[in-house]
Amino acid sequence: MIHYLLPSRLLSSSSHRAASRPDVDPADASSSQATSVASSPYADAIANACQKAWPQIRMAAWLSLPIGLLGLLPSIFLLQVFNRVISRGGTATLTAMVAGVLCFLGIEWWLRIRRARSLREAGATIDHDVSQALMDSMLQRPLLALESRPSSQWLQLFRDIPAMRASISGGLASAIFDLPMALLALIVIGIIAWPVLPVIIVAMIVLGVLAWWWADEVRSGRVEELVKARALDRSTAEVCHARTTLKALAHDATIKQNWQQGYDFWLGESFRKNGDMENARETSIILLTLFSIAVITVGAIAINEQWMSIGSLMAVNLLASKALSPVAQLAGNWRSLARSNEATRRLQKALEEPVENAPPQTLQLPRPKGRFHLDQVSFHYPTGQTPLENVTLDIGPGGLHAIVGRNGAGKSTLGKLLAGLYQPTEGTIYIDEYDMAQFSRADLGHWVGCLAQQVYWFSGTIIEGLRMVNAQADDQTIVRACQLTGAHAFISHLPQGYQTVVGEGGTGLSAGELRKLALAQMFLRNPSVLVLDEPSSDLDFDSETALLKNLQHIAQKLTVIVITHSVRVASVAQHIYHVRGDGHVEHGTPRQLLPRLYGSAYTPPPATATPPTAHQNQETIA
Ligand SMILES: Nc1ncnc2c1ncn2[C@@H]1O[C@H](COP(=O)(O)OP(=O)(O)OP(=O)(O)O)[C@@H](O)[C@H]1O
């Protein structure tokens, strides 16, 4: 029976229902549109993890048999004490029996420990494998797919994993494992106290019906509380994430009101559901007491009629609780199965979503010179926006290139396409002679460094963060990369220098300092092409000047593509690509384009850097 509680089994029963469910998360629904089971190597992760954990679960099930048998001993001991010791005064018999019972109790204790360990191991196996698969699937999916689900939903998915495994390592599994013990107890009751057997059978049926009634909760999928809890989690995560903005806005009343509304909804639903569950639990307790009274009453009548002994009645009282408690526990544990069911369905849906198409390259390709050719490239967002339509252009090799345009025109989109973060909807992008579609972002990462518009710094020391991108980099290389971006100057002034601990997301450093560190990280990877999205946006005038000087220097060896609103940056570029916002990109030299785009703000730079030759591309940045 436990086999049918495995998350992989829960899936098969819930997947068909999910399609018709009105409470399905909109993000889940949108992602499921793109779902292709075949295209995800993680689609079978839950089934495989359950299969891997199955030997331990089976072991726990086998161990439950001797545990069940040994569980009968106390009642038999009680029966013997009444029938042989008390009535006949056999102290030696009592000593022997106590020694025997203690010995068997020791064995039962060991078996129980072993069973609990097996279940823990099974749970840990499922947890470990599914977490790994979820993390890999998240990191390997295309950026556009990642962006379609907010980070709070990803967090919820990771929290779903313990909920999923609860069906096999929680109280429900133990209740099911103890069911054979209930059957054994019934047989023994039939032998030693048959007159009370009907009472216990009736009790089991009543508790079973109660358990079945709660199972309906699972079957019909009425889990509104869980859906509301998810919505509340999402809004709480958003408020936590936006705490600085909320403080800055100093107007958090609307947000607070929305959050409170969600919270009250969830609390109301949870209160109702908890009330129902508590009623069921309390009813089970009263029913158990009621049945115990019924057993004693029927037993007393049977003793008066000399159908059974007092010892049998005492033993039956113990046995009845052994027979009934697993069934009563079932009634109280359906909720964890409902949670597990929901969690498994969501996880499976996420794991089935496609990951990046391009398999990792098995061939070490030569370092590209950094020439891009866009051939009839179009890009549409799922929302319908088309920032690029039928664009054909060449960039590089080498040189400093600026992508300019108004807000929302499509500059970052073009940058992401060049970095391989997005795939064109139509057309082809070549890097040197290679079609970029054949490379995963991991492969391209060695060649095309990309600085995102928003920098995120993982918590830890500065040196750890820098080494994260290139573990082999020696101290000299790290310092050189930091000098190039201007990071070295501010790090040198910190009391702990490169050992300074930076908080989550870069807390403790200014936006400009973080940008300098992120640039240094990119230089440490030593790519052939740099795609920098507004690299100078947080920099002061001197830092921008220094950065420009360095970029001009680097552009003599590598292809440097800068997305910028800064006329200073655009002025020193060799080529300008103006993303017009109507899907088209015009290009020319700064002299041709910038006077029209920036008007009087543009003053031509004194000299233009010489375009590099192809062989210069072999050199390193830092
Ligand atoms: N993940 C996304 N999903 C849907 N639409 C998007 C997404 N990212 C951007 N867009 C839309 O695509 C268009 C181009 O966005 P993009 O970020 O490329 O503009 P941009 O030129 O870099 O703007 P800015 O100068 O403000 O950074 C915008 O209209 C934007 O709303």
The ligand as an ORCA input file, in Angstrom:
! r2SCAN-3c Opt
* xyz 0 1
  N      11.438     39.357    -19.858
  C      10.652     40.133    -20.609
  N       9.420     39.718    -20.940
  C       8.622     40.481    -21.714
  N       8.965     41.677    -22.206
  C      10.174     42.157    -21.914
  C      11.092     41.418    -21.098
  N      12.216     42.133    -20.974
  C      12.023     43.259    -21.673
  N      10.808     43.291    -22.223
  C      10.237     44.345    -23.083
  O      11.035     44.440    -24.254
  C      11.280     45.780    -24.598
  C      12.799     46.012    -24.692
  O      13.353     45.839    -23.405
  P      14.904     46.074    -23.141
  O      15.177     45.719    -21.733
  O      15.694     45.407    -24.179
  O      14.991     47.660    -23.333
  P      16.251     48.618    -23.169
  O      16.431     49.321    -24.473
  O      17.425     47.894    -22.643
  O      15.674     49.620    -22.087
  P      16.446     50.468    -20.944
  O      17.234     51.535    -21.595
  O      15.333     51.042    -20.161
  O      17.286     49.512    -20.150
  C      10.608     46.637    -23.536
  O       9.401     47.103    -24.082
  C      10.334     45.685    -22.393
  O       9.123     46.001    -21.776
*
